[in-house]
Amino acid sequence: MMTSEFDYFKDRVDGKLFDLILQLGSDLHVASQRVHSLEALLVRKGVLTAGELDALRPTAEERTVLDARRDALIGRMLRVITEDGPAEHPLREQWEASLRAKSPAQGH
């Protein structure tokens, strides 16, 4: 139960959504800091030169992988926005369809 001091939205669902956004922002910040630290360390050790990562132009194969990862991320976000089903089990239909798509045919 959230205390009224931190119940900014007066709605449990909105509060949970806000909590989720804060958590994602925090996770993104940590990941970003780690990537920048890793790049700085690689430059310091002479593995990369400053700016080399920004200047990288992916090969066609690498671009295909990067595009697929981007598309999968956008698909996951859009799935949440477009989910259907009752609140007790949102995304049930999408979850079951995903399981069917990933499992080999079982003779049903």
CORDA-V19998 format. One record per residue. N is the residue number from 1. RES is the residue in one letter. SS is DSSP state (alpha for helix, beta for strand, coil for the rest). Layout:
n:N res:RES ss:SS
n:N res:RES ss:SS
This chain:
n:1 res:M ss:coil
n:2 res:M ss:coil
n:3 res:T ss:coil
n:4 res:S ss:alpha
n:5 res:E ss:alpha
n:6 res:F ss:alpha
n:7 res:D ss:coil
n:8 res:Y ss:coil
n:9 res:F ss:coil
n:10 res:K ss:coil
n:11 res:D ss:coil
n:12 res:R ss:alpha
n:13 res:V ss:alpha
n:14 res:D ss:alpha
n:15 res:G ss:alpha
n:16 res:K ss:alpha
n:17 res:L ss:alpha
n:18 res:F ss:alpha
n:19 res:D ss:alpha
n:20 res:L ss:alpha
n:21 res:I ss:alpha
n:22 res:L ss:alpha
n:23 res:Q ss:alpha
n:24 res:L ss:alpha
n:25 res:G ss:alpha
n:26 res:S ss:alpha
n:27 res:D ss:alpha
n:28 res:L ss:alpha
n:29 res:H ss:alpha
n:30 res:V ss:alpha
n:31 res:A ss:alpha
n:32 res:S ss:alpha
n:33 res:Q ss:alpha
n:34 res:R ss:alpha
n:35 res:V ss:alpha
n:36 res:H ss:alpha
n:37 res:S ss:alpha
n:38 res:L ss:alpha
n:39 res:E ss:alpha
n:40 res:A ss:alpha
n:41 res:L ss:alpha
n:42 res:L ss:alpha
n:43 res:V ss:alpha
n:44 res:R ss:alpha
n:45 res:K ss:coil
n:46 res:G ss:coil
n:47 res:V ss:coil
n:48 res:L ss:coil
n:49 res:T ss:coil
n:50 res:A ss:coil
n:51 res:G ss:coil
n:52 res:E ss:alpha
n:53 res:L ss:alpha
n:54 res:D ss:alpha
n:55 res:A ss:alpha
n:56 res:L ss:coil
n:57 res:R ss:coil
n:58 res:P ss:coil
n:59 res:T ss:coil
n:60 res:A ss:alpha
n:61 res:E ss:alpha
n:62 res:E ss:alpha
n:63 res:R ss:alpha
n:64 res:T ss:alpha
n:65 res:V ss:alpha
n:66 res:L ss:alpha
n:67 res:D ss:alpha
n:68 res:A ss:alpha
n:69 res:R ss:alpha
n:70 res:R ss:alpha
n:71 res:D ss:alpha
n:72 res:A ss:alpha
n:73 res:L ss:alpha
n:74 res:I ss:alpha
n:75 res:G ss:alpha
n:76 res:R ss:alpha
n:77 res:M ss:alpha
n:78 res:L ss:alpha
n:79 res:R ss:alpha
n:80 res:V ss:alpha
n:81 res:I ss:alpha
n:82 res:T ss:alpha
n:83 res:E ss:coil
n:84 res:D ss:coil
n:85 res:G ss:coil
n:86 res:P ss:coil
n:87 res:A ss:alpha
n:88 res:E ss:alpha
n:89 res:H ss:alpha
n:90 res:P ss:coil
n:91 res:L ss:coil
n:92 res:R ss:alpha
n:93 res:E ss:alpha
n:94 res:Q ss:alpha
n:95 res:W ss:alpha
n:96 res:E ss:alpha
n:97 res:A ss:alpha
n:98 res:S ss:alpha
n:99 res:L ss:alpha
n:100 res:R ss:alpha
n:101 res:A ss:alpha
n:102 res:K ss:alpha
n:103 res:S ss:coil
n:104 res:P ss:coil
n:105 res:A ss:coil
n:106 res:Q ss:coil
n:107 res:G ss:coil
n:108 res:H ss:coil
